[in-house]
Amino acid sequence: MEHLRKTKSRAEIVKLLLQYFEKEKNLVLIQKETNQSSWQFICEAVFESLNIYEGVFFIKLKEQGKISFEREVYFLFKDLGFTFKTRLSIIKSPDPDLIGVKIPVDLNVKEFRQSPRLYIPSEKKIFITVQFVSKLNRAKGLYITCPVYNVSETGICLIINKEILSSVILNEELKLEGLFVLGFDENCRKAIIRNARVFKKRDLKNDELYALGIEFL
């Protein structure tokens, strides 16, 4: 089953774009008409390079098309079936045939899951204990009780604060305890953190919370 997850992490967006451009160089450019009621095919283009420091990537148009720098542009990877929107850039390129495009501020990322996620209502407040690898003491570890945001057969999402995030090593194997409260047969399980993002909810205004995407091993 296909799911979409929005990310605003600049590092993750750049990483994803590089992965997409590695698989497919050809793009289709589409813009909405001025009246916003219909779409206009612009032309096809080819990805040339990405400049992280300038915040742009460069494309070369395969043909001349009417394109506006005032409106958002939608890009389509035809073979990958992935789209995203952003704006053209007025940054000067060393090649006059190249057009600069701003790195998008957010992406709707495709996620393919064999099992659905179960989201835990905040009023239920289900917690499990995590044995993180501590930056201060790798041998001893760091035991933290974390609220569960969602869970599936293949992984779990936990909420932690900025202080904890800065105290643990993210790319190391960790141990989850208390999974029986979520209906799992085993109480303990090894896992690894796959991503960390700022956690924002309408009823929570604290930007110091982070959601950890954890995959079971």
N, C-alpha and C positions, 0 to 999 in steps of 0.2 A: 504494500500500500504506500502511496506517495504522500508525503507530508511536506509542508512549507514552514520553514522557521526563519523569522526575520533576524538578521544580525546587523548591528551598527558598529561592530568592532573593526577599526581600520586595519589592524593586523590580519584579522580573519578575511576581510574583504579582499585585500591585496593577495593573500595566499590563494583564495578561491579563484580570483581572476587569472592568476598565473597558471593554476591547474587547468582552467577551462581553455586558456589560450594555448597551452601545451598540447591539448587534445584537438583543438580546432582553431584555425587561423581566420576562417571566413565568417563574416558577420553580415547581417541584413539591417539596414537603418530604416526606421519608421518614425514619422512624426504625426501628431494630430494637426488637422487643419486649424486655421485661426479661430474658427467658430467652435472648435472643440467637439464637433458632432461626428466627424469622420476621420479616418486614418489616411495617411498619404505615404505610399512607398517612395523612399528616397533613392536608394541604390544599394548595391552590395559593396563591401569594403574588406580589406585585409588588415589584420593586426600586424603592426610593425615592431613596437617596443613599448615598455612601461617604465616610467620615471617616477619612482616612489617619492623622491625628495621634492619634486615639483607637483606631485599629486595628480599626474595625468598619465594617460597612455595614448599612443599615436596610432592612427589608422591611415591607410591609403585607399582613396575611393577608386573603385573599378571603372566608374563612369561618372560623368558630370550629372549632378542632380540638384534640384532646388532644396536647399537646406537652410534652416533659420537658426542663428545662434541665440535667439531670444526664447526659444521653446525647448522643452525637454525632448531628448532623443531616446527612442527605445531601440535596444540592440537585441538581435536574435541570433543565437547559435543554432543553425538549422539542424545539423546532425545530432547535437546534444539535446535539442528541444528546450533550451534554457533562455530566458529573457531577463533583461534588467534595464533600468532607465537611469539617465544622468544628463549632463549638459555638455555642450561643446565648450572648448576653451579658446581664448584668444592668445594663448601662449605661442610665441614664435618657435618654429621648428627649423632645424638646420636644413631640412629638405622642404622646399616650397610645396611639394605635392602631398605632404603629410598634414593631417588635421589632428590637433590636440583635443583630447576628451577627458573631462574631469573624472577621477576615480569616484564612483558612486558613494553616497553617504550611508546607504543601507542596501542590503541584498535580501531577497527572499530565496533562501537556500533550499534546494531539494533534499529531502531525506526519505530514504526508502526503508520501511520497517516491515518485518515479517510479523511482528506482534504489536498491538496497539498500546499506547501509553495510558496509564490510569493516573489522573490528576487528583491530588489529595486536597480537599477543601481546607482552607486555613483554619476554620473553627475546629477541625478534628485534631490537628497538631500531632501528627505521628512522627516520632523521633527514632533514629537508630544511632549507634555508636560507631565512629570511624577511627581506625588507628592509622593516622597519617605518618609519613616519614618527616621527622622534624629537622629543620635546618640547624638547630642548636645541638641536637643529640639524636643522630641517626639510629643508634642501637636501641635507645629507650622508646622512641616513637612519641607521638602526641595523640592522646585519646580525646576526641571531641564528640559530644552529642549534638546531632544536626537534625533539623526538621526536614521532612521529605516533601519535595514539590511534586514529583511524579515518578512513576515506576513502570517498567515493562519487564518482559521475560529476559531481555538482554542487557538491561541497565537501569540506572536510577539517577535522578537529579536531586541534589541536596543543596540547601541554602546555608552559606557561611558568611561571616563578616570579613571586612578588609584586614583586620588584625590577624585572624587565623590564616587567611590566604597568604599573607606576607611571611608567615612562620613555617609554612610547609613546602616540601618539594613536590611539584605537580606531576612530574613525569616518572614517578616511582610507583611501584606496586603498593597498594594499601589493603587494609582488611576491614570488612564491614561486619558488624555484630548486631543482632537483634532483628534479623530479616523475617523471623517467624511472625512478627506482628503484621507483616504485609502478605502473609499467606504462603511463604516459601517453606519447603520441606526442611531445608537446612537453616541453622541459626546464623552461621558464619560463612563468609565467602570472600575470596580474593577478588580484587578489581583494580582498575586503573582509570585515572582522570583523563578524559579525552578533550574537554574544553572547559573554559571558565568565562562567564560573561556577567556584566552588571545586571542585577535583578531589580526590575522596577514593576511595581504593582500600583493600581490606583489608590488602594488603601494604605500603601506603604510609601512614604516620601523619602525614606532613607536610601541614598545612593551608595552607601557603603556596604550594601549586601551584594553577594555574588551567587550565581547559580553554577554548580559544578555538574557537568555531564559526565557520568561515570559508567564505564562498561564492565560488566561481569567477565571474569576470566574463567 
